[in-house]
Amino acid sequence: MSHYEKAWQAVLQRIETAARACGRAPSSVRLLAVSKTFPADAVRAVHSAGQRAFGENYVQEAAAKRAALADLPDVEWHLIGPLQSNKTAQAAAAFDWVETVDRVKIAQRLSAQRPAGMPPLSVCIEVNVSGEASKSGVPPGEVLPLAREIAALPGLRLRGIMGVPAPTDDVSLARSQFRALRACFEACRAAGFAVDTLSMGMSADVELAIAEGATEVRVGTAIFGPRSAARPV
């Protein structure tokens, strides 16, 4: 068993334990393995263990990995980094999910540029729940107007909410940010949108996120190890 497989199984065990601790079925929480900055061989190793969904921050890096792993057609690629408008055409073709939609313009471009013959692009609305100026995402109050715009666009399927709370050792603050994200998710449901994904929680706070309702956790370091500070070419 490779070190990647051991690490991956340990994360699955954390998810199962956390879900059962709050009365949820482990199957109600999906693992997104965040492979950004790691080579295609690392993705292949984790895929061989059984993982299928992988998260990437950079469009070009992900496109290169997708080409290198073309023999693995069941890999599901998620964009979890900010998307610039000049990269939407490439993103619309390279990804199965874009979890960081925070502007109508981005949604419109993804819709128009999704290649014919591909299934609808699954998208999440990124919410800046901490209010940090350095972070992407819409304020919670702008979620429903953006959801209405996305839901009307062809080629896209609105799946839910994604957020990155501010890192903190204060458990009560962390919980409050996760609850705010869940409130956005529930508001979408109450408004009639068929959302099924609340993407929140990372290596350090998987358990808290699951306790507050996450249906997807984005885990990188706990599977792949520490990252280099340098962005890959």
N, C-alpha and C positions, 0 to 999 in steps of 0.2 A: 504494500500500500504506500503510495507516494505521500510526501508531507502535505501536498495540496489536498489530497483526498482526506487525510486525517483532519486537517483544519476545517474542510468543508463539512465533514460529518459532525465535528464539534459544534459548528454554528447551527446545523440542523437540530442538534440536541438542545442547544440553548433556546431555539425557537419553540421546540416541542414542550420543554419544561415551562417556559414563560406562558405559553398559551394555556396549558393545563392548569397552571396556577391561578389563572383568572377565569376558568370555566369555559375556555374556548377550544374548539377543535384545532389541533396543529395544522390541519389542512386549510384552515381559514387564513393562514399567513404564508405568503409567498416570499421566497428568497431571491433577491436580485444580487448576483455576484458582481461587484464593481471592479472591473478589470482595467480601468484607465491606468495608463503608464506601464502596464505589464505586457509582455510580448504575446504574440499569438500562441506560442507553445504553452504558455501558462493557461490560457483559455482552453486549449485543447486538453490539457491535463485535468482541469476541473470539469470540463464537459464529459470526459471519459468516466468520471466518478458518478455522473448522473445529472449535473446541473445543465440547465438549458437557457436561462435568461441571464444576460450579461449587460452591465451598464458601462457606458463610456461618456467621457466629458467632451472630447474633441471629434469633430466630424471627420476630418481627414485621417486621424489615427484609427477610428472605427472602420472607415471604408477600407483602409489597408488591411486591417485584421480580417474583415469580412472576405476580402479577396483571397487572403492566405488560408482561410478556413472554408473555402467554397465547397469542400468535400463533406462538410457538416451542415446539411441544409436545414436541420432542425434547431439551429441556434437562433435565439430571439434577441435582437439588439435593441437596447434602450438608450436614448440620449438623455443624460441627466445633467449636462452642463449647459450654460447659457448658449443660446443660438442667435447668431447675427443674421441679419436679413440677406447678406450676400452668400450665406451658406445654406439657405433653405432648400434650394434645388437638390444639392448633394444630400442633405439630410433626408429629404422626402424619399429619395431612392435607396439610401443606405440603412435606414432604421425601420423597425417594426413599431416602435413607440418613440414619441418625443414627450418627455415628462416635464419640460420646462417652458411651456407656452405661457407667456405673460403679456402678450400684446395682440390685438386684433390683426395687425399687419402681418405678424409672423404666422398666425393661423391661416390667413387668407393666402399667403404665399405657399405654405405647405399644402393647402387644399388644391391650389392651381397646379402645383408642380409634382404632385403625387403621380408617378407613372401609371399610365393606363394598364390594366391587367393585374395590378397589385391590389391586395385587399385594402380596405380603409386603414389609414394610419391612426393607430391608437394614440391619444394625446391626454396629458394631464395638465391642469392649470397649476402653475407654480405660485405659491403664496408666500409672501415675505411676512411671516408671522411675528418676527422679532422687531421689525421696523428698522433694521440696520441699513444705512445708506449704501453700504458696500455690497449688498445682496440684491439679486434679481428677484422678481416676483411681484405680484399685485398685492395691495393691501386687502385684508379680508372683505372689506366693504365693496370691493370691485369684482369679486368672484362671480356673482350671479350675472351681472351684465356681460362679462366676458364669456361665461358659459352659454348664454343665449346666442351670442355671435358664433361661437364654435359649433354649436349644435345645428346651426342652419347651413353649414358649409359642406359641400359634397367632398367625398374622399377622406373625411376625418371621422373618427369615432371618439367622442368624449368619454374618457374612462374614470376620471376622478381628480383628486387633489394630491399635490406633492409639495413638501416643504422641508426646509433645513433650519430648525431652530438654532438660536445662538448657543454655542457650547457653554455649559455651565456645570458646576458641581452642586448647585442648588437644586435638589430633587423637586421641590415644590414649583420652582420656576420652570424647570424642564417639563413637568407635567402640565403646567398651565399653557405652555406653548403647544404641546401635543393636543391638548383639549381644544385649543383655538383652531387648529387644523382640522380636527374631527368635526367641529361645529360647521366649518365651511363645507365639508363633505356631506354632512347631514342636511345642510341648507340646500345643497344641490339636489339631494334626493327628494326633499320636501317640495322642491319646485318642479319635480316631475322628470328630472334627468336620470337616465338609467346608468348611473355611475356605480362602479364596483371596486374602485381602487383608492385606498388611502395610503400613499407612499410616504413613510416617515420612519425615522430610526436608522442608526448606523451601528458600527461595531461596538461603540462604547455604551449605547443606550437602547439596544434591542429590546431588553426586558421592559423598560418603561414605555417604549412606543407600543409594544404589543398590549400592555395593560391598558393603554389609552385608546386602543382600537385599530392600530395599524393593520392593514391587509397585505402590505408589502414592506419589507425592510431591505435597505440597501447596504450591503456589507462588503467591504473591500479588504481592509487591513487584516481582519481576523481570518481571512481566507488566503490572501496572497502575500501577506507580510507588509512591512513598512515600505513606503514609497520614497523614491528619490525626489528631491525638491525640484529637479529639473524637468521641464516639460519635454516629452519625446518629440523628435522631429517627424 
